[in-house]
Amino acid sequence: MVEPDPALAASLRHMREERGITREALAARSRVTVSALARIEQGKVAPGWGTVRLLANGLGVSMVELSAAVEGTRRPASAASARRSRFVRR
């Protein structure tokens, strides 16, 4: 079983909200249920690639743009973690 990706969940929600799209509207555009979209955005389930593609299309972004947003969401946490690790005494 694939674990949900918090960065994907956060990116999808951020992109939807940034565009002023409701969950209901994105679900309709993407042909997914509102409850499925809610579970994806909450990081409770890992969507398949087909669903991710439908959501990207519904948001009006390419898979490359969505992937870049996901990676951008991951980087700040990684950078903060790296900074903290420099100050840990060994």
Buried (B, 14 or more C-beta within 10 A) or exposed (E): EEEBBBBBBBBBBBBBEEEEBEBEBBBBBBEBEBEBBBBBBEBEBBBEEEBBBBBBBBBEBEEEBBBEBBEEBBEEEEEEEEEEEEEEEE
